[in-house]
Amino acid sequence: MSKSKHPGGRPSVITESVLSKLEYAFSLGCSDTEACLYADIGASTLYAYQVEHPEFQERKAELKENPVLKARTTIYENLHNPNTAQWYLERKKKDEFSQKTEVDHSSLGQRINGFNYIVPNDTNTRANSEAAPGVAHP
């Protein structure tokens, strides 16, 4: 037997209009705070609603992925553009298409607590760097 609320109780703040606003905001990828501001409700109201309607929390998570889907679709539909195709390959097939060169710095110095510290071989490092044209030193 389910509990029914007293007919004279406080009406729910979450109306169909508020739900529509929340769903719209979540479909834009808004945070809970942003969606609540847009729907003119408090975050505690949203969270209480989600407790009473757990299916809404799943729907919210799905809606928040909408911008990612739209972005993927836009990229896919524009792969005929050489700039988009190049951008895509540089990110998805880095080994073959990346323009960045990775440098192994491990041989340059001593590794301490996850950081590489360069140990100069020449004690006269400043004098050597001052000989480089166009480099200003204090």
PyMOL commands that set and color helices and strands:
alter all, ss='L'
color gray80, all
select helices_A, chain A and resi 16-27+32-39+43-52+54-64+66-77+82-92+94-97+125-130
alter helices_A, ss='H'
color red, helices_A
select strands_A, chain A and resi 109-112+115-118
alter strands_A, ss='S'
color yellow, strands_A
deselect
rebuild
show_as cartoon
